Amino acid sequence: MRRWSPVLSSLAALLLAAASARAADPIFNPGVLHEVRVVIDPADWQALRDNFRTNQYYAANVSIDGEVVEQVGIRSRGKGSRSGEKPAIKIDFNKYVDSQAFHGYGALHVKNAVQDASFVREVLALSVYEALGIPAPQISFARLTVNDRYWGLYNLVEDVKKKFLTERYGEDGGNLFKYEHTEVWDFTSKGNEVVEYVPVPFQAETNETHLDGTGLVTFVKAINELPDATFGRDIAGYIDPVKFLTYLAAENATADTDGFVGVEGMNNFYLYQFKNSSRFAFIPWDKNSSFVQAEWPLFLRLDTNLLTRRLTADPAMRQAYVAAVRRAAAFVGTSYLGPKLEAAYGLVREAALTDTSKPFTNEEFEQAVEGLRGILAGRPQDILAQAAVP
């Protein structure tokens, strides 16, 4: 344990400093209830709702906090959250106008929060990742209005693309992949050909027309073939193992059922291969299934994923994971998240109560927020009790 403590302390300090130094875009100000207004042909909006399972784009004009962008593309988005009653949408600013952007973003996500009756779980969870030094997409609350009709309370979420990469990693020339959950997979080898991995389950988000995916194949082969005795050391050629374990600690500290070691298999992350490098970084995504209960096993399902199983089999790495979980305990309780929860609740309560498109009642919304208060009150004690066990 002694040889890892200095590494963890210095790494945490550096990452926290970097996270605090980055200025958030005004549209992601968590203290503001933002306004997203869409003007679209009513027939197109109805078609988007009727065909919400597809990714068909429709032309529209959009304003965000009063800033107007014309001729954008919008489409239905999400997986389990897709809805025709309360559509979640992706706004693509350069779908019809080349190089058009909003605040430097080529796209933004307007998420409907239909899987979270409290509306605030993802905001809280992503703040924990950032607090632990794991780059995460910015997120805020917004009212969505379409053709002057209020469609409800939404989350406005940063697109994980080149602007994100540049601001978080200082570069954007590497290969960015979005993991698409289509089957239960645990990083076991699918073979030596790129086509076995791209575009399913890894969808290329950068360098699409000239992708060299051999680094991804090599990474998967390393997870499968590196010797047990030196796995913790050798995998450092492909990931920062302490940072990955911190990512994993954030996921389990926030009691997330649908993440890297989710109950239905790996899900909800981006994978970025740094430019001219064999190393990768994991980026969290879609954290509305977090904070499901105050008691959550910290080692649950780590044995179901080849990377997590092999990495935590190394005693030093297992200790590093436990240390990261202990650090995470400081950020998942009422002392850190409590004020964030109450501020968010005060900000969105009226918008949530008047959201007639949401698939739950106002009473269920209030109960969900109250339930979160109890979860935050009990989560740190549960973590520290488990982390104290050898």
FILO-459194 format. One record per residue (C-alpha): residue number from 1; residue in three letters; x negated, y, z. Coordinates in Angstrom, 3 decimals. Layout:
<balos>
balo k = NUM	r = ALA	u = X	v = Y	w = Z
...
</balos>
This chain:
<balos>
balo k = 1	r = MET	u = 0.000	v = 0.000	w = 0.000
balo k = 2	r = ARG	u = -2.835	v = 2.385	w = 0.839
balo k = 3	r = ARG	u = -4.138	v = 2.537	w = -2.708
balo k = 4	r = TRP	u = -0.727	v = 3.583	w = -4.091
balo k = 5	r = SER	u = 0.287	v = 6.293	w = -1.604
balo k = 6	r = PRO	u = -2.086	v = 9.015	w = -2.909
balo k = 7	r = VAL	u = -1.073	v = 8.256	w = -6.474
balo k = 8	r = LEU	u = 2.601	v = 8.503	w = -5.661
balo k = 9	r = SER	u = 2.190	v = 11.693	w = -3.652
balo k = 10	r = SER	u = 0.183	v = 13.532	w = -6.282
balo k = 11	r = LEU	u = 2.377	v = 12.318	w = -9.130
balo k = 12	r = ALA	u = 5.543	v = 13.372	w = -7.337
balo k = 13	r = ALA	u = 4.107	v = 16.818	w = -6.611
balo k = 14	r = LEU	u = 3.079	v = 17.381	w = -10.212
balo k = 15	r = LEU	u = 6.381	v = 16.186	w = -11.643
balo k = 16	r = LEU	u = 8.463	v = 18.186	w = -9.200
balo k = 17	r = ALA	u = 6.462	v = 21.292	w = -10.017
balo k = 18	r = ALA	u = 6.978	v = 20.722	w = -13.732
balo k = 19	r = ALA	u = 10.699	v = 20.181	w = -13.289
balo k = 20	r = SER	u = 11.138	v = 23.334	w = -11.204
balo k = 21	r = ALA	u = 9.091	v = 25.398	w = -13.683
balo k = 22	r = ARG	u = 11.464	v = 24.691	w = -16.585
balo k = 23	r = ALA	u = 14.168	v = 27.314	w = -16.972
balo k = 24	r = ALA	u = 17.595	v = 25.879	w = -17.699
balo k = 25	r = ASP	u = 19.545	v = 27.139	w = -20.685
balo k = 26	r = PRO	u = 22.390	v = 29.494	w = -19.617
balo k = 27	r = ILE	u = 25.007	v = 27.142	w = -21.093
balo k = 28	r = PHE	u = 23.961	v = 24.583	w = -18.495
balo k = 29	r = ASN	u = 24.236	v = 26.926	w = -15.518
balo k = 30	r = PRO	u = 25.891	v = 24.659	w = -12.901
balo k = 31	r = GLY	u = 27.443	v = 27.630	w = -11.132
balo k = 32	r = VAL	u = 29.540	v = 28.654	w = -14.134
balo k = 33	r = LEU	u = 32.653	v = 27.004	w = -15.546
balo k = 34	r = HIS	u = 31.798	v = 27.324	w = -19.226
balo k = 35	r = GLU	u = 34.225	v = 27.758	w = -22.098
balo k = 36	r = VAL	u = 34.100	v = 25.646	w = -25.263
balo k = 37	r = ARG	u = 36.655	v = 26.730	w = -27.845
balo k = 38	r = VAL	u = 37.239	v = 24.844	w = -31.091
balo k = 39	r = VAL	u = 39.180	v = 26.121	w = -34.096
balo k = 40	r = ILE	u = 39.958	v = 23.306	w = -36.516
balo k = 41	r = ASP	u = 42.578	v = 22.389	w = -39.078
balo k = 42	r = PRO	u = 45.362	v = 20.818	w = -36.958
balo k = 43	r = ALA	u = 45.561	v = 17.893	w = -39.362
balo k = 44	r = ASP	u = 41.854	v = 17.220	w = -38.887
balo k = 45	r = TRP	u = 42.169	v = 17.344	w = -35.107
balo k = 46	r = GLN	u = 45.041	v = 14.885	w = -35.272
balo k = 47	r = ALA	u = 42.992	v = 12.644	w = -37.577
balo k = 48	r = LEU	u = 40.080	v = 12.733	w = -35.135
balo k = 49	r = ARG	u = 42.455	v = 11.677	w = -32.360
balo k = 50	r = ASP	u = 44.109	v = 8.973	w = -34.426
balo k = 51	r = ASN	u = 40.744	v = 7.572	w = -35.542
balo k = 52	r = PHE	u = 38.801	v = 8.201	w = -32.359
balo k = 53	r = ARG	u = 36.953	v = 4.880	w = -32.666
balo k = 54	r = THR	u = 35.156	v = 6.128	w = -35.777
balo k = 55	r = ASN	u = 32.348	v = 8.669	w = -36.184
balo k = 56	r = GLN	u = 34.076	v = 10.632	w = -38.943
balo k = 57	r = TYR	u = 33.064	v = 14.306	w = -38.841
balo k = 58	r = TYR	u = 35.448	v = 17.217	w = -39.350
balo k = 59	r = ALA	u = 34.603	v = 20.858	w = -40.067
balo k = 60	r = ALA	u = 35.370	v = 23.407	w = -37.362
balo k = 61	r = ASN	u = 34.338	v = 26.716	w = -35.843
balo k = 62	r = VAL	u = 33.134	v = 26.643	w = -32.254
balo k = 63	r = SER	u = 32.461	v = 29.216	w = -29.577
balo k = 64	r = ILE	u = 30.585	v = 28.487	w = -26.358
balo k = 65	r = ASP	u = 30.876	v = 31.150	w = -23.679
balo k = 66	r = GLY	u = 31.939	v = 33.553	w = -26.402
balo k = 67	r = GLU	u = 29.103	v = 32.844	w = -28.855
balo k = 68	r = VAL	u = 30.612	v = 31.768	w = -32.171
balo k = 69	r = VAL	u = 29.092	v = 29.228	w = -34.568
balo k = 70	r = GLU	u = 30.959	v = 28.627	w = -37.803
balo k = 71	r = GLN	u = 31.115	v = 25.551	w = -40.007
balo k = 72	r = VAL	u = 29.973	v = 22.932	w = -37.531
balo k = 73	r = GLY	u = 30.815	v = 19.244	w = -37.583
balo k = 74	r = ILE	u = 32.685	v = 17.598	w = -34.728
balo k = 75	r = ARG	u = 33.436	v = 13.945	w = -34.187
balo k = 76	r = SER	u = 34.655	v = 11.579	w = -31.505
balo k = 77	r = ARG	u = 31.893	v = 10.280	w = -29.236
balo k = 78	r = GLY	u = 31.210	v = 7.760	w = -26.472
balo k = 79	r = LYS	u = 31.807	v = 4.068	w = -26.006
balo k = 80	r = GLY	u = 34.077	v = 3.125	w = -23.127
balo k = 81	r = SER	u = 34.974	v = 6.795	w = -22.748
balo k = 82	r = ARG	u = 36.342	v = 7.197	w = -26.277
balo k = 83	r = SER	u = 39.897	v = 8.438	w = -26.166
balo k = 84	r = GLY	u = 42.584	v = 9.743	w = -28.454
balo k = 85	r = GLU	u = 44.471	v = 11.282	w = -25.542
balo k = 86	r = LYS	u = 41.501	v = 13.287	w = -24.244
balo k = 87	r = PRO	u = 38.869	v = 13.184	w = -26.991
balo k = 88	r = ALA	u = 35.203	v = 13.485	w = -26.151
balo k = 89	r = ILE	u = 33.353	v = 15.229	w = -28.968
balo k = 90	r = LYS	u = 29.882	v = 15.679	w = -30.354
balo k = 91	r = ILE	u = 29.238	v = 19.079	w = -31.920
balo k = 92	r = ASP	u = 26.730	v = 18.886	w = -34.775
balo k = 93	r = PHE	u = 25.697	v = 22.441	w = -35.640
balo k = 94	r = ASN	u = 23.792	v = 21.558	w = -38.810
balo k = 95	r = LYS	u = 26.185	v = 18.986	w = -40.236
balo k = 96	r = TYR	u = 27.354	v = 21.364	w = -42.948
balo k = 97	r = VAL	u = 24.840	v = 24.238	w = -42.671
balo k = 98	r = ASP	u = 21.196	v = 23.231	w = -42.989
balo k = 99	r = SER	u = 19.034	v = 24.071	w = -39.964
balo k = 100	r = GLN	u = 21.912	v = 25.750	w = -38.113
balo k = 101	r = ALA	u = 21.460	v = 25.531	w = -34.345
balo k = 102	r = PHE	u = 22.854	v = 26.898	w = -31.100
balo k = 103	r = HIS	u = 20.249	v = 28.021	w = -28.579
balo k = 104	r = GLY	u = 17.828	v = 25.789	w = -30.450
balo k = 105	r = TYR	u = 20.054	v = 22.710	w = -30.196
balo k = 106	r = GLY	u = 21.115	v = 20.833	w = -33.300
balo k = 107	r = ALA	u = 23.936	v = 19.193	w = -31.351
balo k = 108	r = LEU	u = 25.717	v = 19.214	w = -28.001
balo k = 109	r = HIS	u = 27.947	v = 16.679	w = -26.272
balo k = 110	r = VAL	u = 31.316	v = 17.582	w = -24.759
balo k = 111	r = LYS	u = 32.092	v = 14.601	w = -22.540
balo k = 112	r = ASN	u = 35.601	v = 13.922	w = -21.300
balo k = 113	r = ALA	u = 34.802	v = 12.328	w = -17.898
balo k = 114	r = VAL	u = 37.715	v = 9.904	w = -18.281
balo k = 115	r = GLN	u = 35.753	v = 7.216	w = -16.410
balo k = 116	r = ASP	u = 35.164	v = 9.401	w = -13.348
balo k = 117	r = ALA	u = 38.171	v = 10.706	w = -11.451
balo k = 118	r = SER	u = 35.931	v = 13.072	w = -9.453
balo k = 119	r = PHE	u = 34.467	v = 14.695	w = -12.603
balo k = 120	r = VAL	u = 31.154	v = 15.267	w = -10.786
balo k = 121	r = ARG	u = 29.286	v = 11.952	w = -10.570
balo k = 122	r = GLU	u = 27.089	v = 12.499	w = -13.616
balo k = 123	r = VAL	u = 26.135	v = 16.017	w = -12.552
balo k = 124	r = LEU	u = 25.057	v = 14.740	w = -9.138
balo k = 125	r = ALA	u = 23.216	v = 11.700	w = -10.466
balo k = 126	r = LEU	u = 21.203	v = 13.557	w = -13.093
balo k = 127	r = SER	u = 20.105	v = 16.077	w = -10.457
balo k = 128	r = VAL	u = 18.585	v = 13.181	w = -8.494
balo k = 129	r = TYR	u = 16.502	v = 12.081	w = -11.493
balo k = 130	r = GLU	u = 15.253	v = 15.628	w = -11.961
balo k = 131	r = ALA	u = 14.483	v = 15.961	w = -8.250
balo k = 132	r = LEU	u = 12.328	v = 12.842	w = -8.493
balo k = 133	r = GLY	u = 10.488	v = 14.205	w = -11.525
balo k = 134	r = ILE	u = 12.267	v = 12.137	w = -14.174
balo k = 135	r = PRO	u = 13.211	v = 14.333	w = -17.167
balo k = 136	r = ALA	u = 16.973	v = 14.195	w = -17.639
balo k = 137	r = PRO	u = 19.439	v = 15.994	w = -19.924
balo k = 138	r = GLN	u = 20.916	v = 19.235	w = -18.662
balo k = 139	r = ILE	u = 24.604	v = 19.165	w = -17.806
balo k = 140	r = SER	u = 27.320	v = 21.591	w = -16.761
balo k = 141	r = PHE	u = 31.102	v = 21.863	w = -16.522
balo k = 142	r = ALA	u = 33.283	v = 23.316	w = -19.252
balo k = 143	r = ARG	u = 36.901	v = 23.896	w = -20.187
balo k = 144	r = LEU	u = 37.697	v = 22.683	w = -23.704
balo k = 145	r = THR	u = 40.271	v = 24.563	w = -25.755
balo k = 146	r = VAL	u = 41.281	v = 23.401	w = -29.236
balo k = 147	r = ASN	u = 43.381	v = 25.758	w = -31.365
balo k = 148	r = ASP	u = 44.297	v = 27.702	w = -28.205
balo k = 149	r = ARG	u = 45.487	v = 24.574	w = -26.359
balo k = 150	r = TYR	u = 43.682	v = 23.651	w = -23.142
balo k = 151	r = TRP	u = 42.521	v = 20.035	w = -23.418
balo k = 152	r = GLY	u = 41.008	v = 19.767	w = -19.980
balo k = 153	r = LEU	u = 37.854	v = 19.750	w = -17.895
balo k = 154	r = TYR	u = 34.739	v = 18.350	w = -19.565
balo k = 155	r = ASN	u = 30.982	v = 18.036	w = -19.095
balo k = 156	r = LEU	u = 28.729	v = 19.918	w = -21.493
balo k = 157	r = VAL	u = 25.599	v = 17.779	w = -21.951
balo k = 158	r = GLU	u = 22.277	v = 18.482	w = -23.633
balo k = 159	r = ASP	u = 21.434	v = 16.471	w = -26.727
balo k = 160	r = VAL	u = 18.313	v = 14.334	w = -26.275
balo k = 161	r = LYS	u = 16.393	v = 15.332	w = -29.376
balo k = 162	r = LYS	u = 13.364	v = 17.394	w = -30.339
balo k = 163	r = LYS	u = 14.144	v = 20.437	w = -28.158
balo k = 164	r = PHE	u = 14.498	v = 18.145	w = -25.156
balo k = 165	r = LEU	u = 11.225	v = 16.365	w = -25.981
balo k = 166	r = THR	u = 9.287	v = 19.590	w = -26.486
balo k = 167	r = GLU	u = 10.492	v = 21.138	w = -23.241
balo k = 168	r = ARG	u = 9.978	v = 18.004	w = -21.134
balo k = 169	r = TYR	u = 6.915	v = 16.410	w = -22.712
balo k = 170	r = GLY	u = 5.279	v = 19.215	w = -24.661
balo k = 171	r = GLU	u = 5.650	v = 17.373	w = -27.979
balo k = 172	r = ASP	u = 8.329	v = 16.055	w = -30.298
balo k = 173	r = GLY	u = 6.432	v = 14.106	w = -32.946
balo k = 174	r = GLY	u = 6.780	v = 10.646	w = -31.457
balo k = 175	r = ASN	u = 9.488	v = 8.050	w = -31.975
balo k = 176	r = LEU	u = 12.692	v = 8.564	w = -30.019
balo k = 177	r = PHE	u = 15.119	v = 5.640	w = -29.738
balo k = 178	r = LYS	u = 18.570	v = 5.413	w = -28.209
balo k = 179	r = TYR	u = 19.348	v = 2.020	w = -26.760
balo k = 180	r = GLU	u = 22.717	v = 0.773	w = -27.980
balo k = 181	r = HIS	u = 24.262	v = -1.923	w = -25.810
balo k = 182	r = THR	u = 25.684	v = -4.509	w = -28.202
balo k = 183	r = GLU	u = 24.788	v = -7.666	w = -26.295
balo k = 184	r = VAL	u = 23.223	v = -8.701	w = -23.007
balo k = 185	r = TRP	u = 19.500	v = -8.447	w = -23.641
balo k = 186	r = ASP	u = 16.643	v = -8.427	w = -21.144
balo k = 187	r = PHE	u = 13.593	v = -7.476	w = -23.274
balo k = 188	r = THR	u = 12.832	v = -11.051	w = -24.245
balo k = 189	r = SER	u = 11.172	v = -11.193	w = -27.640
balo k = 190	r = LYS	u = 13.380	v = -11.037	w = -30.723
balo k = 191	r = GLY	u = 10.447	v = -11.664	w = -33.040
balo k = 192	r = ASN	u = 7.636	v = -9.741	w = -34.686
balo k = 193	r = GLU	u = 9.624	v = -7.724	w = -37.238
balo k = 194	r = VAL	u = 10.839	v = -4.160	w = -36.693
balo k = 195	r = VAL	u = 14.231	v = -5.023	w = -38.209
balo k = 196	r = GLU	u = 14.885	v = -7.289	w = -35.227
balo k = 197	r = TYR	u = 14.921	v = -4.199	w = -32.983
balo k = 198	r = VAL	u = 15.842	v = -1.235	w = -35.197
balo k = 199	r = PRO	u = 18.570	v = -0.031	w = -35.740
balo k = 200	r = VAL	u = 20.040	v = -2.511	w = -33.225
balo k = 201	r = PRO	u = 19.608	v = -2.392	w = -30.305
balo k = 202	r = PHE	u = 17.262	v = 0.627	w = -30.727
balo k = 203	r = GLN	u = 18.626	v = 3.391	w = -32.913
balo k = 204	r = ALA	u = 15.950	v = 5.761	w = -34.219
balo k = 205	r = GLU	u = 16.721	v = 9.391	w = -33.318
balo k = 206	r = THR	u = 13.548	v = 10.939	w = -34.774
balo k = 207	r = ASN	u = 11.374	v = 10.103	w = -37.787
balo k = 208	r = GLU	u = 14.347	v = 8.246	w = -39.217
balo k = 209	r = THR	u = 13.202	v = 8.416	w = -42.839
balo k = 210	r = HIS	u = 9.602	v = 7.375	w = -42.175
balo k = 211	r = LEU	u = 9.780	v = 5.350	w = -38.974
balo k = 212	r = ASP	u = 6.838	v = 3.210	w = -37.948
balo k = 213	r = GLY	u = 8.445	v = 0.901	w = -35.407
balo k = 214	r = THR	u = 5.464	v = -1.384	w = -34.910
balo k = 215	r = GLY	u = 4.690	v = 0.262	w = -31.566
balo k = 216	r = LEU	u = 8.107	v = -0.760	w = -30.261
balo k = 217	r = VAL	u = 7.529	v = -4.356	w = -31.347
balo k = 218	r = THR	u = 4.104	v = -4.335	w = -29.688
balo k = 219	r = PHE	u = 5.629	v = -2.984	w = -26.470
balo k = 220	r = VAL	u = 8.219	v = -5.774	w = -26.357
balo k = 221	r = LYS	u = 5.524	v = -8.360	w = -27.085
balo k = 222	r = ALA	u = 3.438	v = -6.972	w = -24.220
balo k = 223	r = ILE	u = 6.362	v = -7.308	w = -21.822
balo k = 224	r = ASN	u = 6.649	v = -10.947	w = -22.864
balo k = 225	r = GLU	u = 3.012	v = -11.953	w = -23.247
balo k = 226	r = LEU	u = 0.787	v = -10.042	w = -20.818
balo k = 227	r = PRO	u = -0.616	v = -12.404	w = -18.153
balo k = 228	r = ASP	u = 1.158	v = -12.512	w = -14.809
balo k = 229	r = ALA	u = -2.009	v = -11.960	w = -12.798
balo k = 230	r = THR	u = -2.686	v = -8.544	w = -14.345
balo k = 231	r = PHE	u = 0.747	v = -7.512	w = -15.599
balo k = 232	r = GLY	u = 1.072	v = -4.479	w = -13.312
balo k = 233	r = ARG	u = -2.279	v = -3.160	w = -14.485
balo k = 234	r = ASP	u = -2.027	v = -4.063	w = -18.169
balo k = 235	r = ILE	u = 1.505	v = -2.741	w = -18.731
balo k = 236	r = ALA	u = 0.074	v = 0.706	w = -17.964
balo k = 237	r = GLY	u = -1.098	v = 0.705	w = -21.558
balo k = 238	r = TYR	u = 2.560	v = 1.010	w = -22.572
balo k = 239	r = ILE	u = 4.368	v = 2.814	w = -19.741
balo k = 240	r = ASP	u = 3.487	v = 4.732	w = -16.609
balo k = 241	r = PRO	u = 4.521	v = 1.958	w = -14.210
balo k = 242	r = VAL	u = 4.965	v = 4.218	w = -11.177
balo k = 243	r = LYS	u = 7.124	v = 6.634	w = -13.139
balo k = 244	r = PHE	u = 9.217	v = 3.785	w = -14.537
balo k = 245	r = LEU	u = 9.693	v = 2.402	w = -11.027
balo k = 246	r = THR	u = 10.742	v = 5.886	w = -9.915
balo k = 247	r = TYR	u = 13.303	v = 5.907	w = -12.742
balo k = 248	r = LEU	u = 14.543	v = 2.536	w = -11.517
balo k = 249	r = ALA	u = 14.611	v = 3.771	w = -7.921
balo k = 250	r = ALA	u = 16.751	v = 6.748	w = -8.945
balo k = 251	r = GLU	u = 19.181	v = 4.411	w = -10.669
balo k = 252	r = ASN	u = 19.608	v = 2.106	w = -7.694
balo k = 253	r = ALA	u = 19.520	v = 4.911	w = -5.145
balo k = 254	r = THR	u = 22.477	v = 6.467	w = -6.954
balo k = 255	r = ALA	u = 24.273	v = 3.091	w = -6.981
balo k = 256	r = ASP	u = 24.677	v = 3.017	w = -10.758
balo k = 257	r = THR	u = 26.567	v = 0.032	w = -12.172
balo k = 258	r = ASP	u = 25.854	v = 0.740	w = -15.853
balo k = 259	r = GLY	u = 22.154	v = 1.511	w = -16.220
balo k = 260	r = PHE	u = 18.922	v = -0.289	w = -16.964
balo k = 261	r = VAL	u = 19.862	v = -3.161	w = -14.660
balo k = 262	r = GLY	u = 23.607	v = -2.670	w = -15.060
balo k = 263	r = VAL	u = 26.166	v = -5.317	w = -14.272
balo k = 264	r = GLU	u = 26.734	v = -5.913	w = -17.996
balo k = 265	r = GLY	u = 23.069	v = -5.737	w = -18.982
balo k = 266	r = MET	u = 20.694	v = -2.955	w = -20.022
balo k = 267	r = ASN	u = 22.477	v = 0.237	w = -20.989
balo k = 268	r = ASN	u = 22.387	v = 4.019	w = -21.133
balo k = 269	r = PHE	u = 18.847	v = 5.137	w = -21.801
balo k = 270	r = TYR	u = 16.590	v = 6.630	w = -24.432
balo k = 271	r = LEU	u = 13.082	v = 5.365	w = -25.069
balo k = 272	r = TYR	u = 10.409	v = 7.771	w = -26.295
balo k = 273	r = GLN	u = 7.092	v = 6.680	w = -27.772
balo k = 274	r = PHE	u = 4.585	v = 9.501	w = -27.461
balo k = 275	r = LYS	u = 2.948	v = 10.705	w = -30.663
balo k = 276	r = ASN	u = -0.200	v = 8.806	w = -31.614
balo k = 277	r = SER	u = 0.145	v = 6.689	w = -28.486
balo k = 278	r = SER	u = 1.209	v = 3.208	w = -27.452
balo k = 279	r = ARG	u = 2.944	v = 4.588	w = -24.340
balo k = 280	r = PHE	u = 6.676	v = 5.008	w = -23.812
balo k = 281	r = ALA	u = 8.912	v = 6.924	w = -21.405
balo k = 282	r = PHE	u = 12.486	v = 6.108	w = -20.331
balo k = 283	r = ILE	u = 15.109	v = 8.886	w = -20.351
balo k = 284	r = PRO	u = 18.405	v = 8.491	w = -18.422
balo k = 285	r = TRP	u = 21.762	v = 8.924	w = -20.144
balo k = 286	r = ASP	u = 25.457	v = 8.691	w = -19.301
balo k = 287	r = LYS	u = 25.453	v = 8.479	w = -15.507
balo k = 288	r = ASN	u = 29.178	v = 8.699	w = -14.781
balo k = 289	r = SER	u = 29.154	v = 5.204	w = -13.244
balo k = 290	r = SER	u = 26.915	v = 6.270	w = -10.373
balo k = 291	r = PHE	u = 27.728	v = 6.469	w = -6.653
balo k = 292	r = VAL	u = 30.216	v = 3.624	w = -6.730
balo k = 293	r = GLN	u = 29.712	v = 2.861	w = -3.042
balo k = 294	r = ALA	u = 27.563	v = 3.755	w = -0.055
balo k = 295	r = GLU	u = 26.074	v = 0.272	w = 0.243
balo k = 296	r = TRP	u = 24.206	v = -0.913	w = -2.834
balo k = 297	r = PRO	u = 21.449	v = -3.569	w = -2.949
balo k = 298	r = LEU	u = 18.163	v = -1.961	w = -3.980
balo k = 299	r = PHE	u = 16.875	v = -5.135	w = -5.612
balo k = 300	r = LEU	u = 20.161	v = -6.105	w = -7.258
balo k = 301	r = ARG	u = 19.633	v = -7.585	w = -10.737
balo k = 302	r = LEU	u = 15.949	v = -6.686	w = -10.919
balo k = 303	r = ASP	u = 15.392	v = -10.361	w = -11.664
balo k = 304	r = THR	u = 17.743	v = -10.249	w = -14.675
balo k = 305	r = ASN	u = 15.464	v = -8.022	w = -16.747
balo k = 306	r = LEU	u = 12.095	v = -9.257	w = -17.946
balo k = 307	r = LEU	u = 10.318	v = -5.927	w = -17.483
balo k = 308	r = THR	u = 11.655	v = -5.259	w = -13.983
balo k = 309	r = ARG	u = 11.192	v = -8.877	w = -12.909
balo k = 310	r = ARG	u = 7.574	v = -9.105	w = -14.022
balo k = 311	r = LEU	u = 6.651	v = -5.648	w = -12.770
balo k = 312	r = THR	u = 8.121	v = -6.051	w = -9.276
balo k = 313	r = ALA	u = 6.535	v = -9.500	w = -8.965
balo k = 314	r = ASP	u = 3.253	v = -7.600	w = -8.520
balo k = 315	r = PRO	u = 3.036	v = -6.870	w = -4.756
balo k = 316	r = ALA	u = 1.502	v = -3.429	w = -5.284
balo k = 317	r = MET	u = 4.172	v = -2.487	w = -7.800
balo k = 318	r = ARG	u = 6.922	v = -3.769	w = -5.537
balo k = 319	r = GLN	u = 5.561	v = -1.550	w = -2.785
balo k = 320	r = ALA	u = 5.475	v = 1.361	w = -5.228
balo k = 321	r = TYR	u = 9.150	v = 0.750	w = -6.010
balo k = 322	r = VAL	u = 10.055	v = 0.647	w = -2.310
balo k = 323	r = ALA	u = 8.129	v = 3.882	w = -1.759
balo k = 324	r = ALA	u = 9.998	v = 5.516	w = -4.644
balo k = 325	r = VAL	u = 13.334	v = 4.368	w = -3.225
balo k = 326	r = ARG	u = 12.425	v = 5.852	w = 0.144
balo k = 327	r = ARG	u = 11.701	v = 9.185	w = -1.565
balo k = 328	r = ALA	u = 14.993	v = 8.942	w = -3.422
balo k = 329	r = ALA	u = 16.871	v = 8.565	w = -0.135
balo k = 330	r = ALA	u = 16.158	v = 12.229	w = 0.590
balo k = 331	r = PHE	u = 18.058	v = 13.262	w = -2.542
balo k = 332	r = VAL	u = 21.195	v = 11.101	w = -2.457
balo k = 333	r = GLY	u = 22.718	v = 12.168	w = 0.845
balo k = 334	r = THR	u = 24.728	v = 15.087	w = 2.146
balo k = 335	r = SER	u = 21.684	v = 17.250	w = 2.888
balo k = 336	r = TYR	u = 20.720	v = 17.526	w = -0.784
balo k = 337	r = LEU	u = 23.804	v = 16.529	w = -2.772
balo k = 338	r = GLY	u = 26.435	v = 17.674	w = -0.272
balo k = 339	r = PRO	u = 26.152	v = 21.379	w = -1.147
balo k = 340	r = LYS	u = 26.037	v = 20.497	w = -4.853
balo k = 341	r = LEU	u = 29.204	v = 18.442	w = -4.518
balo k = 342	r = GLU	u = 31.087	v = 21.164	w = -2.645
balo k = 343	r = ALA	u = 29.951	v = 23.867	w = -5.067
balo k = 344	r = ALA	u = 31.011	v = 21.744	w = -8.044
balo k = 345	r = TYR	u = 34.349	v = 20.890	w = -6.433
balo k = 346	r = GLY	u = 35.091	v = 24.546	w = -5.742
balo k = 347	r = LEU	u = 34.127	v = 25.458	w = -9.287
balo k = 348	r = VAL	u = 36.187	v = 22.845	w = -11.145
balo k = 349	r = ARG	u = 39.149	v = 22.108	w = -8.869
balo k = 350	r = GLU	u = 41.668	v = 24.339	w = -10.613
balo k = 351	r = ALA	u = 40.530	v = 23.214	w = -14.063
balo k = 352	r = ALA	u = 40.790	v = 19.584	w = -12.975
balo k = 353	r = LEU	u = 44.235	v = 19.985	w = -11.444
balo k = 354	r = THR	u = 45.582	v = 21.679	w = -14.578
balo k = 355	r = ASP	u = 43.988	v = 19.077	w = -16.878
balo k = 356	r = THR	u = 47.052	v = 17.202	w = -18.091
balo k = 357	r = SER	u = 44.988	v = 15.063	w = -20.502
balo k = 358	r = LYS	u = 43.036	v = 13.251	w = -17.799
balo k = 359	r = PRO	u = 43.958	v = 9.571	w = -17.272
balo k = 360	r = PHE	u = 44.393	v = 9.920	w = -13.512
balo k = 361	r = THR	u = 46.562	v = 11.931	w = -11.166
balo k = 362	r = ASN	u = 45.662	v = 15.015	w = -9.194
balo k = 363	r = GLU	u = 45.884	v = 12.927	w = -6.026
balo k = 364	r = GLU	u = 43.388	v = 10.453	w = -7.482
balo k = 365	r = PHE	u = 41.053	v = 13.345	w = -8.307
balo k = 366	r = GLU	u = 41.169	v = 14.604	w = -4.713
balo k = 367	r = GLN	u = 40.712	v = 11.070	w = -3.362
balo k = 368	r = ALA	u = 37.705	v = 10.505	w = -5.635
balo k = 369	r = VAL	u = 35.987	v = 13.632	w = -4.368
balo k = 370	r = GLU	u = 36.705	v = 12.668	w = -0.778
balo k = 371	r = GLY	u = 35.368	v = 9.200	w = -1.474
balo k = 372	r = LEU	u = 32.151	v = 10.708	w = -2.829
balo k = 373	r = ARG	u = 31.718	v = 12.642	w = 0.401
balo k = 374	r = GLY	u = 31.778	v = 9.372	w = 2.301
balo k = 375	r = ILE	u = 29.368	v = 7.701	w = -0.120
balo k = 376	r = LEU	u = 26.857	v = 10.541	w = 0.189
balo k = 377	r = ALA	u = 27.148	v = 10.409	w = 3.965
balo k = 378	r = GLY	u = 26.257	v = 6.726	w = 4.085
balo k = 379	r = ARG	u = 23.908	v = 6.186	w = 1.149
balo k = 380	r = PRO	u = 20.559	v = 7.325	w = 2.680
balo k = 381	r = GLN	u = 20.952	v = 5.145	w = 5.771
balo k = 382	r = ASP	u = 21.691	v = 2.106	w = 3.612
balo k = 383	r = ILE	u = 18.627	v = 2.771	w = 1.453
balo k = 384	r = LEU	u = 16.261	v = 3.271	w = 4.364
balo k = 385	r = ALA	u = 17.570	v = 0.189	w = 6.157
balo k = 386	r = GLN	u = 16.896	v = -1.950	w = 3.092
balo k = 387	r = ALA	u = 13.536	v = -0.315	w = 2.374
balo k = 388	r = ALA	u = 12.387	v = -1.084	w = 5.888
balo k = 389	r = VAL	u = 12.730	v = -4.822	w = 5.283
balo k = 390	r = PRO	u = 9.354	v = -6.386	w = 4.251
</balos>
